[in-house]
Amino acid sequence: MKTVHKHILPTDASPVQLRLPQGWRLLKAEYVLVTKQVCCWVEVPTDPQRAQEHLELRLFRSGDGIPADYHYVDTAVDALAPEAWHLYSRPSRAPRVAA
């Protein structure tokens, strides 16, 4: 079985760290006019025994420099303003826990 989760992405270029079960699939990014937020939807398996992976998501504006290790996912456009955000992803390491 699988399900779809929605994630809100900050438009200030802050990265978002996700922990997802193996077999996840990034479906779409979209600017939601009602909430004025960029969101993405990720399909994930519901099997709790699956190993977890870490993923970093980040929005870039047109003209921003994008590090080479990021991979393009989708573009979200504000239909009422001249704004667009480009969603990129890259694998990330597990966050370090302070001792």
N, C-alpha and C positions, 0 to 999 in steps of 0.2 A: 504494500500500500504506500501511497505518497500523499503529500499535501503541498499547499503553496503558502509561503509566508511573505508578508509585505514588510519592507524596511524603508524607513525615511532616511534620506541622505542629506547631509548638511551642504549648503551651496557655498560655504566659505573655504572650500578646498581641504577641509579636515578629513583625514581618512577614517573609514568605518571598518572595524575589525569584526568579522563574523566567524563563528565556529559552526561548521555545517557537517552533516553526515556524508560520508563518501557516496557518490552517485547524485549529488545535487546538480541542478541546472538553472542558470540565470536566465529568466524568461524575457524580461522587459524592464525598461526604465521609462518613466513618464512624468511630466510636470502636471500636477493635479491643481487645476485652477481654483477649486473651492478652498483648498487649504494653503495654496501658494507654496507647495513643497514638491521637491523631486523625490519620487519613490521608485523602488524597484521590487520586483517579485521574483522569488526564488522557489523552485520546486525542489522538495526534499523528501527522501524516503523516511517513513515513520518507524522503521525497525530500530529499536534502541540499542541493539547489539552492534550496529555499524560503527566502524572507526570514524573518528572526527577529523576534519581538515580545517585549517585556518585560511581565511580569505580576506584580503584587504580590498575595499572599494573606495573609489575617490572620484569626485567630479572635477572636471576641468572646463574652463570657458574657452571659447574660440580664441586662438592666438596665444594661449598659455603654453609654456614648455611642459612636455610630458616625458617623464623618465622612460628610458628604453625598455625597462622590465614590466611596464604596464601593458595590458592588452585591451583593445577597444571592445566595448559591450554594446552600447546603444547611445542615442542622443535624445535628450528631452528638451522640448521647445515650449516656451511660454507663448501661446497663440495671441495674447493681448499685448505683448511687449516685445521689444527686440532683444530677447534673451534666449540663450541656448546653453545647455550644459551637456558635456560629453562624459559618459560613465566609462571608467576604465577599472580593470581588476588586476590583481597579482596575488599569487600565493603568499602567505605570510607565515611567520613562525609563531609558535604558541607564545602568548604574552609571558613575560618573566614575572615571577611572584617574589616579592620581597621576603627575605628570611626573617 
